[in-house]
Amino acid sequence: MTGARRSAGGVAADDSIHIRNALVWPAWDAEPIRNGAILISGGRIEKVGRFTARAAVELDAGGALAMPGFIHAHVHLCQTLFRGLAEDRPLPRWLRERIWPLEAAHDDESLAVSARLACAEMIRGGTTGFASMETVRGTGATLAAVAEVKLPGLVGHCLMDETGGYRTLSVPLDDALAECDVLMEHARAHPWLDLAVAPRFALSCSRGNLIEAARYARSRGLRLHTHASEQPDEVEWVRRRIGMDNVEYLHVCGISGPDVILAHCVQCGPAEQALLAQTGSHVAHCPSSNFKLGAGIAPIPEMLAAGVRVALGADAAPCNNRLDMFAEMRLAGLMQSARRGPGVLAARAIVRMATEGGAAALGWGEVAGRIEEGRRADVILVELEDPSVLPDDDPASAVVYAAHPGAVAVTIAAGRILYENGEFTTLDIERLRADAAVQRQRLLRRAGLA
Ligand SMILES: [Zn+2]
């Protein structure tokens, strides 16, 4: 890289940061500013444009692209330790043979290490906020780990009360919601952390569970996060058992609206797309996961044309196997070109999904997703001099199709430098490597898989 370097100062959220000599791209629909600058103060954007200033931290971008950090709208932090452990299985076997036994075997230590590992990968790749779905127990350990790392996030506590023959993860609704009350207080004690209520999907939750989850979330001002219409078998099962399409069923149960994130929505026809648009629900599109688990290609251009709000996510390490927003953006574009022809989903529209769309999904529509005065300072520096990106200087095509996590020089979330030129400021990466190996082995033994 040519020189994004911090010349002085610390990394605390209340330190002022002056980024200079950057190609500032404030938002997906804005024009980039050459030799631009950004002034950050008190965790927020104070000024954007061409100006000089002094700050506690001077950061020479060396011509790098300064853009809003990515918002990862669907991830499972708790599954990061399972990377590579659930290969080549269709979704039902993927869940029953690997993911559920491994989730059931987690303890607080393995959950914390799994969360730290996910945060490290996301921060390294320019992610400055995430919406996760965790497991049915131990979400407090995940919240504590994320709070230490200081990555803004919406951590979802998973609800399941119908698991077929797999009872270990089934938790009575009253117990799950009592746990949510405790978790909500825990999350809200930290800046930019919040709890979501996350019924897993229609197949593992009773109708009462879905209805009460929605009622509970609204009574507490919490967001809802679930999986919807990922696989053909799933929507067929709902049609047979309930007599409705899946998104329609979730809507009837109260799981639709501007406070709801629905991951996947691959199997959604025009009527359900219209319902998603009318209710203002957010779709978290997960291209790699959909390909790897054979779900298909979500009709994203149709959804956008219908007015659906779309965000982007990588889903989980065992079904991707990366938590890499560059990979998701690139595949989101490629899969639609293959499906409907080049140009049907423009690079800028994809960047919108990965930034502003994600911010809206997490409830941060007014505070994140764009580099604008007064917004939270979530800024990444992407090295356009990287050999894989040269000589593309159009930020949209460079970021969507050419760049990769290795081109991220600096990640700033909520005004705090979390990653800079290979170094994490809130994570001990060597210790994390050792912890991940130990915790994964213990987890496999507890799950009876080692
Ligand atoms: Zn998922």
Boltz pocket constraint, residues with backbone or C-beta under 6 A from the ligand:
constraints:
  - pocket:
      binder: B
      contacts: [[A, 74], [A, 75], [A, 76], [A, 133], [A, 227], [A, 263], [A, 315], [A, 316]]
      max_distance: 6.0
